[in-house]
Amino acid sequence: MIVGLFDEPRVLRSEDFGGQPPRGPAICGIDEAGRGPLAGPVFAAAVVLPDDFPLDLLGDSKALSPARRELAFSAITRRSSAWAIEWASPAEIDAVNILAASLLAMRRAYLMLKSGAGREPERVYVDGNRFPDLGRPCWPVIKGDALIPAVMAASILAKVARDRAMERFDWLYPEYGYGRHKGYPTAEHREICRRLGPSPIQRMSFRYDRLSGGKALARIGKM
């Protein structure tokens, strides 16, 4: 089938694009960063790229080095047709769960982009198998952050913005080591939380099940 003929959003995969992922100024990509950590906000970004954007700068943000992400971040924010970054706080994550908070951050980023651009893009693609309520159709794409340029760009913006935020939190709460682990569930982070208790940006609905050696997340009411 041709993607442009889909009447209703459904989960897409690389084979749905016939080897030609959508690109250009009619396409908006959305992605998030920070669903897995035990602390800090979850970030999301929305991006529309022009036809002449240097695609060789892009890639799956998780596979790029920090230096490459920073270089791409600078190019995306300077040369995009439109872009926006938003987030959901740890308190919001605890109130509605991490998936809902991720979708909330995506919705905020898209609405900010639309407001700044003054018009809606023709088509919206979201990384993963879920999509936010944007008041219009959008299409989730499995591994979209390694396939569609605008989604790659959104992934990079969200990742760099979140890393920068965690480095700022490291300045505020240096004893928690956020500049090193960015809030992710490392052995160091788990040990610090056991020793000092939760930080002011801890996701209080997350903890590590000590009986499983810290490998599984459990939903609980407190740290």
Summary of the structure (lengths in Angstrom):
residues: 223
radius of gyration: 17.9
end to end distance: 48.4
largest distance: 56.0
contacts: 741
relative contact order: 0.20
helix: 45%
strand: 17%
